[in-house]
């Protein structure tokens, strides 16, 4: 394993703990060294119609530490959402992402905020990865006005326009043509950005995926289709729903890459590779082999179609946060205690956000009718003599 | 009384009301009419000998064949010079002007580019604007409608063409969930300024699947606007307005109306998306219609005028939302409403309009709102049968006579 052991304790300005209520004496100095280090991914990439990227990922201590922190925050948020749902503060559907955090975090590390991401209903952590605030997420989940969609969207409709996060879609697979539309707009405006279109193994059987793939490949759109293969489409395992479960090969004429989705560095490498590829050669499919610990949603116990042993087995062997913890410890980037403290900080962060969100008001009754139309009807219209004519509806 | 058709959009509504002079003519007012609320619906035997024929339109009688096709609509262009063109050319002109004006406007659909469009609405645009702005898509309505919506989320203004409106049923999910609702569910973050347009309607013996009227299916999608054009003047005006609107707009065209010829102004103009058009002001009865049925109504109006009736004809144009202002003023004046539409009887635009008028203007009605719609059948291929699925002028005359007895 090629790596360089560096002196990892430094006095450089450090990541300020986000919980500002901690007294100065307990602030930890952890490594923020940004010197590049190279780490090999645990598993090789499998490719289809293209050359696989190298297994050596360029990263840095600071980055790996940020991976840990971000993933821990996402994990805590999902667990908090679980409790809130059981306490009936979150209603309707709630699809949790815990177990799949490496995907959201690794993707962010490889791209910019100008690259677009669009995903399905399992969008809480993607929203967070795009720079969304915990308070906005919890407010939206609890239907408060402070929420990212003003409380009118709910769990499945998180959006963040300024960070190019296009949601948040309830209908399986419907976001795929939308994502190709985003890529089309990027090509039309001649920006050097790409769109990541995320969908699941269940959605991979939708016709609109293949329709959109055809168009994307035909017009060389910078679209990267990412199949988050967590092996279950709600209650149906992939071997029961797909004749060909090699989702990265389904593009046929479109190149594909199979990635270990629980390894955040592999995800980062793959996304980086995909972005370069898409800008030059058009669409590419990434199949991320990942796993969700919760059921499909909070209404699904997740144990009727898989054994508890399977779930705990994955948790022991492949958990993305544990992997990064081991990496940090083995490379001496942080000590056990520091990581535990970081987790405590994150936990407090999340708890504070939940408390803050609980205080937020629900939307006013008049909000029922806002944002139906832009400018609530009425385009300036005029006759040939340029007289402005507007009709006021009663 | 000569039929006056106002060619100017919107001006009609204002001028019609201003010329109403209650003292001037002997119009049957509310008090004059006999037992208005009786449920008796006998057919009044009219004086003229042609009346009985019109009540019983046998197959032997020549039906008014496709009155809408190639009829020169009488129009008064608001300024002296203008240029004459066909409806599809008017649509093209509007589209081209908007594409010149705003580089974000693009067109996507099947065979819109190199082929020039199946109804020639986009002819010549691909040569002028290039392949990226006039996109020939593969046959995948769901995907390219979704693509248009996704592109609109970032700020482009696509004009999505369904080669036939019926094909857009394949894209219903995208239109309903993403097009209509994204502005709302994102808390106002995203606007979807798309225009979805295409021909629909009955008339060219295209068969059941290609003669659909989708306005009835789309009308309850929250967040979209629907308009139907009927003349070259309003086709161009509505096309331009729809493209400039920040809301998603569905523009319904009609297969039989593409070759209508009219003189339209040279100067730039835009029609109001939410406004109805006063086609012929009158006193006795309000006839609400849109798209092709406007011409059947006007044909019937000629007959009615000869018989002494004075119908007020309004082309509602805006199918969602309804222009209840214009409609309401008309109902308050005439107290009788007849709706003539091409939608199916069940759940069509007429059904919604009937409900809206009954709810809002019940006190002003002297007779129940009558709605003439197409039959609830798949459109047959045979010419004579196809004619009978839609409302014919003779039926309109009968209905007016019934309502105005």
Interface residues (C-beta under 8 A of the other chain):
Chain A: X116 X118 X147 X148 X149 X150 X151 X152 X153 X154 X157 X159 X160 X161 X166 X167 X168 X169 X170 X171 X174 X176 X177 X178 X179 X180 X181 X182 X184 X185 X186 X187 X188 X189 X207 X208 X211 X212 X214 X215 X218 X219 X370 X371 X372 X373 X374 X375 X377 X378 X379 X380 X381 X382 X383 X384 X385 X386 X389 X390 X391 X392 X393 X394
Chain B: X8 X9 X10 X11 X13 X77 X78 X79 X106 X132 X135 X137 X138 X140 X142 X143 X144 X145 X146 X147 X148 X149 X150 X151 X152 X153 X154 X155 X156 X173 X174 X177 X178 X182 X183 X184 X185 X186 X187 X188 X189 X190 X191 X222 X223 X225 X237 X241 X244 X245 X246 X247 X265 X266 X267 X268 X269 X270 X271 X272 X273 X274 X275 X321 X323 X324 X325 X326 X328
